Amino acid sequence: PLHTHTLTRAVETIGDAYMAVANLHKKQEDDHAQRTACFARALVDAANHTPVDLEDASKGTVQIRVGFHSGPVVATVVGKMNPRYCLFGDTVNTASRMESNSQAGRILCSSA
């Protein structure tokens, strides 16, 4: 289940995109890539088992694309009226490109 991936954190959503990270708030084990990959697989599996329309199975299931990249980021809180935690850097940009170039129901992983 998705809620068991406690070492992977949801950071932000932009439109229909969702970003999750590991090892952000404290030093954790060196298995962050494996934990993130397992989380990505669990997300795709959950989507593939979630009907688009409960009353019309012919509409199929939810289809998501996943981009997977690892590297350093800069994190900060942005805004005064509505502050939010944000990540910046080449790692974030590469992960976004990996997601946008992935195919529905697939996980596209960089070589980093």
N, CA, C and O atoms as a GROMACS GRO file, in nm:
protein
  448
    1PRO      N    1   0.082  -0.121   0.000
    1PRO     CA    2   0.000   0.000   0.000
    1PRO      C    3   0.086   0.126   0.000
    1PRO      O    4   0.197   0.127   0.054
    2LEU      N    5   0.035   0.231  -0.060
    2LEU     CA    6   0.112   0.355  -0.071
    2LEU      C    7   0.146   0.416   0.064
    2LEU      O    8   0.253   0.475   0.079
    3HIS      N    9   0.058   0.403   0.162
    3HIS     CA   10   0.084   0.466   0.292
    3HIS      C   11   0.200   0.401   0.367
    3HIS      O   12   0.247   0.457   0.466
    4THR      N   13   0.247   0.287   0.324
    4THR     CA   14   0.359   0.221   0.391
    4THR      C   15   0.495   0.274   0.344
    4THR      O   16   0.597   0.238   0.401
    5HIS      N   17   0.496   0.357   0.243
    5HIS     CA   18   0.621   0.415   0.193
    5HIS      C   19   0.654   0.540   0.274
    5HIS      O   20   0.653   0.651   0.220
    6THR      N   21   0.682   0.522   0.403
    6THR     CA   22   0.698   0.634   0.495
    6THR      C   23   0.825   0.714   0.475
    6THR      O   24   0.832   0.827   0.522
    7LEU      N   25   0.924   0.659   0.408
    7LEU     CA   26   1.049   0.733   0.389
    7LEU      C   27   1.051   0.809   0.258
    7LEU      O   28   1.152   0.872   0.224
    8THR      N   29   0.943   0.803   0.183
    8THR     CA   30   0.928   0.882   0.062
    8THR      C   31   0.821   0.986   0.090
    8THR      O   32   0.711   0.951   0.132
    9ARG      N   33   0.851   1.112   0.067
    9ARG     CA   34   0.761   1.222   0.102
    9ARG      C   35   0.703   1.290  -0.021
    9ARG      O   36   0.773   1.311  -0.121
   10ALA      N   37   0.575   1.324  -0.012
   10ALA     CA   38   0.514   1.408  -0.114
   10ALA      C   39   0.563   1.549  -0.090
   10ALA      O   40   0.556   1.599   0.022
   11VAL      N   41   0.612   1.614  -0.192
   11VAL     CA   42   0.665   1.748  -0.174
   11VAL      C   43   0.572   1.852  -0.233
   11VAL      O   44   0.534   1.947  -0.164
   12GLU      N   45   0.536   1.837  -0.359
   12GLU     CA   46   0.448   1.935  -0.419
   12GLU      C   47   0.376   1.878  -0.540
   12GLU      O   48   0.417   1.778  -0.598
   13THR      N   49   0.268   1.944  -0.574
   13THR     CA   50   0.196   1.910  -0.696
   13THR      C   51   0.191   2.034  -0.782
   13THR      O   52   0.173   2.145  -0.732
   14ILE      N   53   0.207   2.015  -0.911
   14ILE     CA   54   0.198   2.125  -1.007
   14ILE      C   55   0.106   2.076  -1.118
   14ILE      O   56   0.144   1.989  -1.196
   15GLY      N   57  -0.013   2.131  -1.125
   15GLY     CA   58  -0.112   2.082  -1.221
   15GLY      C   59  -0.146   1.940  -1.186
   15GLY      O   60  -0.190   1.911  -1.075
   16ASP      N   61  -0.125   1.849  -1.281
   16ASP     CA   62  -0.153   1.708  -1.254
   16ASP      C   63  -0.025   1.632  -1.219
   16ASP      O   64  -0.027   1.509  -1.212
   17ALA      N   65   0.085   1.703  -1.198
   17ALA     CA   66   0.212   1.638  -1.163
   17ALA      C   67   0.230   1.636  -1.012
   17ALA      O   68   0.194   1.730  -0.941
   18TYR      N   69   0.288   1.528  -0.964
   18TYR     CA   70   0.310   1.504  -0.822
   18TYR      C   71   0.457   1.472  -0.804
   18TYR      O   72   0.512   1.389  -0.876
   19MET      N   73   0.523   1.537  -0.708
   19MET     CA   74   0.664   1.510  -0.686
   19MET      C   75   0.683   1.449  -0.548
   19MET      O   76   0.630   1.499  -0.448
   20ALA      N   77   0.758   1.340  -0.543
   20ALA     CA   78   0.792   1.275  -0.417
   20ALA      C   79   0.944   1.264  -0.410
   20ALA      O   80   1.011   1.250  -0.513
   21VAL      N   81   0.998   1.270  -0.289
   21VAL     CA   82   1.144   1.261  -0.271
   21VAL      C   83   1.177   1.171  -0.153
   21VAL      O   84   1.093   1.145  -0.066
   22ALA      N   85   1.301   1.125  -0.151
   22ALA     CA   86   1.354   1.048  -0.039
   22ALA      C   87   1.479   1.119   0.010
   22ALA      O   88   1.543   1.192  -0.066
   23ASN      N   89   1.516   1.097   0.136
   23ASN     CA   90   1.637   1.153   0.197
   23ASN      C   91   1.638   1.305   0.200
   23ASN      O   92   1.745   1.366   0.195
   24LEU      N   93   1.523   1.367   0.209
   24LEU     CA   94   1.520   1.514   0.206
   24LEU      C   95   1.529   1.576   0.345
   24LEU      O   96   1.607   1.668   0.365
   25HIS      N   97   1.453   1.527   0.438
   25HIS     CA   98   1.446   1.593   0.568
   25HIS      C   99   1.547   1.544   0.670
   25HIS      O  100   1.573   1.612   0.769
   26LYS      N  101   1.604   1.427   0.648
   26LYS     CA  102   1.709   1.377   0.736
   26LYS      C  103   1.787   1.269   0.663
   26LYS      O  104   1.737   1.211   0.567
   27LYS      N  105   1.907   1.243   0.708
   27LYS     CA  106   1.990   1.138   0.648
   27LYS      C  107   1.924   1.003   0.673
   27LYS      O  108   1.890   0.969   0.786
   28GLN      N  109   1.908   0.929   0.567
   28GLN     CA  110   1.846   0.797   0.576
   28GLN      C  111   1.940   0.694   0.515
   28GLN      O  112   2.052   0.726   0.476
   29GLU      N  113   1.893   0.572   0.505
   29GLU     CA  114   1.975   0.466   0.449
   29GLU      C  115   2.015   0.500   0.306
   29GLU      O  116   1.959   0.590   0.243
   30ASP      N  117   2.114   0.428   0.257
   30ASP     CA  118   2.162   0.449   0.121
   30ASP      C  119   2.077   0.379   0.016
   30ASP      O  120   2.117   0.370  -0.100
   31ASP      N  121   1.960   0.330   0.056
   31ASP     CA  122   1.874   0.259  -0.038
   31ASP      C  123   1.764   0.349  -0.095
   31ASP      O  124   1.659   0.300  -0.135
   32HIS      N  125   1.789   0.481  -0.099
   32HIS     CA  126   1.684   0.573  -0.143
   32HIS      C  127   1.637   0.546  -0.285
   32HIS      O  128   1.519   0.563  -0.315
   33ALA      N  129   1.727   0.505  -0.374
   33ALA     CA  130   1.686   0.477  -0.512
   33ALA      C  131   1.592   0.356  -0.515
   33ALA      O  132   1.492   0.357  -0.587
   34GLN      N  133   1.624   0.254  -0.438
   34GLN     CA  134   1.538   0.136  -0.434
   34GLN      C  135   1.401   0.171  -0.373
   34GLN      O  136   1.298   0.128  -0.425
   35ARG      N  137   1.400   0.249  -0.265
   35ARG     CA  138   1.273   0.287  -0.202
   35ARG      C  139   1.189   0.373  -0.297
   35ARG      O  140   1.067   0.357  -0.305
   36THR      N  141   1.254   0.463  -0.369
   36THR     CA  142   1.181   0.548  -0.462
   36THR      C  143   1.127   0.465  -0.579
   36THR      O  144   1.015   0.487  -0.624
   37ALA      N  145   1.205   0.370  -0.627
   37ALA     CA  146   1.159   0.282  -0.735
   37ALA      C  147   1.039   0.199  -0.690
   37ALA      O  148   0.943   0.183  -0.765
   38CYS      N  149   1.045   0.147  -0.569
   38CYS     CA  150   0.932   0.069  -0.516
   38CYS      C  151   0.808   0.156  -0.503
   38CYS      O  152   0.697   0.112  -0.532
   39PHE      N  153   0.826   0.280  -0.458
   39PHE     CA  154   0.714   0.373  -0.447
   39PHE      C  155   0.656   0.402  -0.585
   39PHE      O  156   0.534   0.405  -0.601
   40ALA      N  157   0.742   0.424  -0.684
   40ALA     CA  158   0.695   0.451  -0.821
   40ALA      C  159   0.616   0.332  -0.875
   40ALA      O  160   0.511   0.351  -0.936
   41ARG      N  161   0.665   0.212  -0.852
   41ARG     CA  162   0.593   0.092  -0.896
   41ARG      C  163   0.458   0.080  -0.826
   41ARG      O  164   0.358   0.042  -0.888
   42ALA      N  165   0.455   0.112  -0.697
   42ALA     CA  166   0.329   0.106  -0.622
   42ALA      C  167   0.230   0.209  -0.675
   42ALA      O  168   0.110   0.182  -0.681
   43LEU      N  169   0.279   0.328  -0.712
   43LEU     CA  170   0.191   0.430  -0.769
   43LEU      C  171   0.130   0.384  -0.901
   43LEU      O  172   0.009   0.398  -0.923
   44VAL      N  173   0.213   0.329  -0.989
   44VAL     CA  174   0.163   0.281  -1.119
   44VAL      C  175   0.062   0.168  -1.097
   44VAL      O  176  -0.042   0.164  -1.162
   45ASP      N  177   0.094   0.076  -1.006
   45ASP     CA  178   0.003  -0.035  -0.978
   45ASP      C  179  -0.130   0.015  -0.922
   45ASP      O  180  -0.236  -0.032  -0.962
   46ALA      N  181  -0.125   0.111  -0.829
   46ALA     CA  182  -0.249   0.166  -0.772
   46ALA      C  183  -0.332   0.234  -0.880
   46ALA      O  184  -0.454   0.218  -0.884
   47ALA      N  185  -0.267   0.309  -0.967
   47ALA     CA  186  -0.340   0.376  -1.076
   47ALA      C  187  -0.404   0.273  -1.169
   47ALA      O  188  -0.518   0.290  -1.211
   48ASN      N  189  -0.329   0.168  -1.201
   48ASN     CA  190  -0.381   0.065  -1.291
   48ASN      C  191  -0.500  -0.012  -1.234
   48ASN      O  192  -0.572  -0.079  -1.307
   49HIS      N  193  -0.520  -0.002  -1.104
   49HIS     CA  194  -0.633  -0.068  -1.039
   49HIS      C  195  -0.741   0.031  -0.995
   49HIS      O  196  -0.834  -0.006  -0.922
   50THR      N  197  -0.729   0.156  -1.039
   50THR     CA  198  -0.828   0.259  -1.003
   50THR      C  199  -0.912   0.292  -1.126
   50THR      O  200  -0.861   0.349  -1.222
   51PRO      N  201  -1.040   0.255  -1.124
   51PRO     CA  202  -1.125   0.283  -1.240
   51PRO      C  203  -1.146   0.432  -1.261
   51PRO      O  204  -1.158   0.509  -1.166
   52VAL      N  205  -1.149   0.472  -1.387
   52VAL     CA  206  -1.178   0.611  -1.422
   52VAL      C  207  -1.323   0.644  -1.382
   52VAL      O  208  -1.352   0.753  -1.332
   53ASP      N  209  -1.412   0.548  -1.405
   53ASP     CA  210  -1.555   0.565  -1.374
   53ASP      C  211  -1.605   0.437  -1.309
   53ASP      O  212  -1.607   0.332  -1.372
   54LEU      N  213  -1.645   0.446  -1.183
   54LEU     CA  214  -1.690   0.327  -1.110
   54LEU      C  215  -1.813   0.263  -1.174
   54LEU      O  216  -1.836   0.143  -1.157
   55GLU      N  217  -1.891   0.341  -1.246
   55GLU     CA  218  -2.014   0.290  -1.305
   55GLU      C  219  -1.997   0.245  -1.451
   55GLU      O  220  -2.089   0.186  -1.508
   56ASP      N  221  -1.881   0.272  -1.509
   56ASP     CA  222  -1.859   0.235  -1.649
   56ASP      C  223  -1.716   0.182  -1.666
   56ASP      O  224  -1.624   0.258  -1.696
   57ALA      N  225  -1.700   0.051  -1.647
   57ALA     CA  226  -1.568  -0.012  -1.654
   57ALA      C  227  -1.503   0.001  -1.791
   57ALA      O  228  -1.382  -0.012  -1.804
   58SER      N  229  -1.584   0.026  -1.894
   58SER     CA  230  -1.528   0.037  -2.030
   58SER      C  231  -1.437   0.160  -2.045
   58SER      O  232  -1.361   0.169  -2.141
   59LYS      N  233  -1.444   0.253  -1.950
   59LYS     CA  234  -1.357   0.372  -1.956
   59LYS      C  235  -1.217   0.340  -1.908
   59LYS      O  236  -1.128   0.425  -1.919
   60GLY      N  237  -1.195   0.220  -1.855
   60GLY     CA  238  -1.061   0.178  -1.815
   60GLY      C  239  -1.018   0.230  -1.680
   60GLY      O  240  -1.100   0.269  -1.597
   61THR      N  241  -0.887   0.229  -1.660
   61THR     CA  242  -0.830   0.270  -1.532
   61THR      C  243  -0.747   0.397  -1.549
   61THR      O  244  -0.717   0.439  -1.661
   62VAL      N  245  -0.711   0.456  -1.438
   62VAL     CA  246  -0.628   0.576  -1.439
   62VAL      C  247  -0.491   0.540  -1.495
   62VAL      O  248  -0.433   0.438  -1.458
   63GLN      N  249  -0.440   0.622  -1.583
   63GLN     CA  250  -0.309   0.600  -1.644
   63GLN      C  251  -0.216   0.714  -1.602
   63GLN      O  252  -0.247   0.831  -1.624
   64ILE      N  253  -0.102   0.680  -1.544
   64ILE     CA  254  -0.005   0.782  -1.503
   64ILE      C  255   0.129   0.756  -1.569
   64ILE      O  256   0.160   0.644  -1.609
   65ARG      N  257   0.209   0.863  -1.580
   65ARG     CA  258   0.348   0.854  -1.626
   65ARG      C  259   0.437   0.885  -1.507
   65ARG      O  260   0.403   0.969  -1.424
   66VAL      N  261   0.550   0.817  -1.497
   66VAL     CA  262   0.642   0.840  -1.386
   66VAL      C  263   0.780   0.869  -1.441
   66VAL      O  264   0.830   0.797  -1.527
   67GLY      N  265   0.842   0.976  -1.389
   67GLY     CA  266   0.982   1.008  -1.418
   67GLY      C  267   1.063   0.990  -1.292
   67GLY      O  268   1.018   1.027  -1.184
   68PHE      N  269   1.181   0.934  -1.304
   68PHE     CA  270   1.261   0.896  -1.187
   68PHE      C  271   1.404   0.946  -1.211
   68PHE      O  272   1.468   0.908  -1.308
   69HIS      N  273   1.452   1.031  -1.120
   69HIS     CA  274   1.588   1.085  -1.131
   69HIS      C  275   1.642   1.108  -0.990
   69HIS      O  276   1.564   1.133  -0.897
   70SER      N  277   1.771   1.100  -0.973
   70SER     CA  278   1.834   1.117  -0.843
   70SER      C  279   1.944   1.222  -0.852
   70SER      O  280   2.017   1.229  -0.951
   71GLY      N  281   1.955   1.304  -0.747
   71GLY     CA  282   2.061   1.404  -0.743
   71GLY      C  283   2.034   1.509  -0.639
   71GLY      O  284   1.934   1.501  -0.566
   72PRO      N  285   2.122   1.608  -0.629
   72PRO     CA  286   2.109   1.713  -0.528
   72PRO      C  287   2.000   1.815  -0.564
   72PRO      O  288   1.974   1.840  -0.681
   73VAL      N  289   1.938   1.872  -0.460
   73VAL     CA  290   1.838   1.977  -0.478
   73VAL      C  291   1.861   2.087  -0.375
   73VAL      O  292   1.930   2.067  -0.274
   74VAL      N  293   1.803   2.202  -0.402
   74VAL     CA  294   1.797   2.311  -0.305
   74VAL      C  295   1.652   2.318  -0.259
   74VAL      O  296   1.561   2.321  -0.341
   75ALA      N  297   1.632   2.323  -0.128
   75ALA     CA  298   1.497   2.327  -0.073
   75ALA      C  299   1.480   2.453   0.011
   75ALA      O  300   1.571   2.494   0.083
   76THR      N  301   1.361   2.515   0.000
   76THR     CA  302   1.332   2.634   0.079
   76THR      C  303   1.182   2.654   0.087
   76THR      O  304   1.105   2.591   0.015
   77VAL      N  305   1.141   2.743   0.176
   77VAL     CA  306   1.001   2.782   0.185
   77VAL      C  307   0.984   2.911   0.105
   77VAL      O  308   1.061   3.006   0.123
   78VAL      N  309   0.884   2.914   0.018
   78VAL     CA  310   0.859   3.030  -0.069
   78VAL      C  311   0.724   3.089  -0.034
   78VAL      O  312   0.626   3.017  -0.018
   79GLY      N  313   0.719   3.222  -0.023
   79GLY     CA  314   0.593   3.292  -0.002
   79GLY      C  315   0.571   3.334   0.142
   79GLY      O  316   0.621   3.271   0.235
   80LYS      N  317   0.495   3.444   0.158
   80LYS     CA  318   0.462   3.493   0.291
   80LYS      C  319   0.314   3.471   0.322
   80LYS      O  320   0.279   3.426   0.432
   81MET      N  321   0.227   3.503   0.227
   81MET     CA  322   0.083   3.488   0.249
   81MET      C  323   0.041   3.341   0.249
   81MET      O  324  -0.041   3.299   0.330
   82ASN      N  325   0.099   3.264   0.157
   82ASN     CA  326   0.068   3.123   0.144
   82ASN      C  327   0.199   3.045   0.127
   82ASN      O  328   0.229   2.998   0.017
   83PRO      N  329   0.277   3.032   0.234
   83PRO     CA  330   0.408   2.970   0.220
   83PRO      C  331   0.398   2.823   0.181
   83PRO      O  332   0.308   2.751   0.223
   84ARG      N  333   0.494   2.781   0.099
   84ARG     CA  334   0.500   2.640   0.060
   84ARG      C  335   0.645   2.598   0.045
   84ARG      O  336   0.732   2.679   0.013
   85TYR      N  337   0.668   2.472   0.067
   85TYR     CA  338   0.801   2.412   0.059
   85TYR      C  339   0.828   2.379  -0.087
   85TYR      O  340   0.748   2.311  -0.151
   86CYS      N  341   0.940   2.425  -0.141
   86CYS     CA  342   0.971   2.405  -0.283
   86CYS      C  343   1.112   2.347  -0.299
   86CYS      O  344   1.201   2.368  -0.216
   87LEU      N  345   1.128   2.274  -0.408
   87LEU     CA  346   1.259   2.222  -0.446
   87LEU      C  347   1.302   2.286  -0.578
   87LEU      O  348   1.219   2.312  -0.665
   88PHE      N  349   1.431   2.310  -0.591
   88PHE     CA  350   1.486   2.372  -0.711
   88PHE      C  351   1.612   2.300  -0.752
   88PHE      O  352   1.677   2.234  -0.671
   89GLY      N  353   1.648   2.313  -0.880
   89GLY     CA  354   1.775   2.262  -0.929
   89GLY      C  355   1.760   2.173  -1.050
   89GLY      O  356   1.650   2.138  -1.091
   90ASP      N  357   1.875   2.136  -1.105
   90ASP     CA  358   1.878   2.051  -1.224
   90ASP      C  359   1.812   1.916  -1.200
   90ASP      O  360   1.750   1.860  -1.291
   91THR      N  361   1.823   1.863  -1.080
   91THR     CA  362   1.761   1.734  -1.049
   91THR      C  363   1.610   1.741  -1.066
   91THR      O  364   1.549   1.650  -1.122
   92VAL      N  365   1.550   1.849  -1.016
   92VAL     CA  366   1.405   1.868  -1.028
   92VAL      C  367   1.366   1.881  -1.175
   92VAL      O  368   1.270   1.819  -1.220
   93ASN      N  369   1.441   1.960  -1.250
   93ASN     CA  370   1.412   1.979  -1.392
   93ASN      C  371   1.426   1.848  -1.471
   93ASN      O  372   1.344   1.818  -1.557
   94THR      N  373   1.529   1.770  -1.440
   94THR     CA  374   1.549   1.643  -1.510
   94THR      C  375   1.437   1.546  -1.475
   94THR      O  376   1.386   1.478  -1.564
   95ALA      N  377   1.398   1.537  -1.349
   95ALA     CA  378   1.288   1.449  -1.310
   95ALA      C  379   1.160   1.488  -1.382
   95ALA      O  380   1.085   1.401  -1.426
   96SER      N  381   1.135   1.616  -1.396
   96SER     CA  382   1.016   1.663  -1.467
   96SER      C  383   1.020   1.622  -1.614
   96SER      O  384   0.920   1.578  -1.669
   97ARG      N  385   1.137   1.636  -1.677
   97ARG     CA  386   1.150   1.594  -1.817
   97ARG      C  387   1.135   1.443  -1.832
   97ARG      O  388   1.079   1.395  -1.931
   98MET      N  389   1.184   1.368  -1.733
   98MET     CA  390   1.169   1.222  -1.738
   98MET      C  391   1.020   1.187  -1.734
   98MET      O  392   0.975   1.100  -1.809
   99GLU      N  393   0.944   1.253  -1.648
   99GLU     CA  394   0.800   1.227  -1.638
   99GLU      C  395   0.729   1.264  -1.767
   99GLU      O  396   0.648   1.186  -1.817
  100SER      N  397   0.758   1.380  -1.821
  100SER     CA  398   0.685   1.426  -1.940
  100SER      C  399   0.719   1.343  -2.064
  100SER      O  400   0.641   1.340  -2.159
  101ASN      N  401   0.834   1.276  -2.064
  101ASN     CA  402   0.871   1.191  -2.177
  101ASN      C  403   0.839   1.043  -2.156
  101ASN      O  404   0.861   0.961  -2.244
  102SER      N  405   0.786   1.011  -2.040
  102SER     CA  406   0.748   0.873  -2.012
  102SER      C  407   0.617   0.839  -2.084
  102SER      O  408   0.550   0.928  -2.137
  103GLN      N  409   0.582   0.713  -2.085
  103GLN     CA  410   0.456   0.667  -2.143
  103GLN      C  411   0.360   0.630  -2.032
  103GLN      O  412   0.402   0.595  -1.921
  104ALA      N  413   0.231   0.637  -2.061
  104ALA     CA  414   0.129   0.602  -1.961
  104ALA      C  415   0.154   0.461  -1.909
  104ALA      O  416   0.176   0.368  -1.986
  105GLY      N  417   0.148   0.447  -1.777
  105GLY     CA  418   0.168   0.317  -1.715
  105GLY      C  419   0.312   0.272  -1.707
  105GLY      O  420   0.339   0.157  -1.672
  106ARG      N  421   0.405   0.363  -1.738
  106ARG     CA  422   0.547   0.327  -1.740
  106ARG      C  423   0.626   0.418  -1.647
  106ARG      O  424   0.581   0.526  -1.610
  107ILE      N  425   0.745   0.372  -1.610
  107ILE     CA  426   0.838   0.449  -1.528
  107ILE      C  427   0.963   0.471  -1.612
  107ILE      O  428   1.028   0.375  -1.654
  108LEU      N  429   0.997   0.596  -1.636
  108LEU     CA  430   1.117   0.630  -1.712
  108LEU      C  431   1.223   0.675  -1.613
  108LEU      O  432   1.204   0.772  -1.539
  109CYS      N  433   1.334   0.606  -1.612
  109CYS     CA  434   1.441   0.629  -1.513
  109CYS      C  435   1.566   0.678  -1.582
  109CYS      O  436   1.606   0.623  -1.685
  110SER      N  437   1.628   0.781  -1.527
  110SER     CA  438   1.756   0.828  -1.583
  110SER      C  439   1.868   0.734  -1.541
  110SER      O  440   1.847   0.645  -1.459
  111SER      N  441   1.984   0.754  -1.597
  111SER     CA  442   2.098   0.668  -1.562
  111SER      C  443   2.174   0.721  -1.442
  111SER      O  444   2.270   0.657  -1.398
  112ALA      N  445   2.135   0.836  -1.389
  112ALA     CA  446   2.207   0.896  -1.275
  112ALA      C  447   2.186   0.819  -1.148
  112ALA      O  448   2.239   0.856  -1.044
   0.00000   0.00000   0.00000
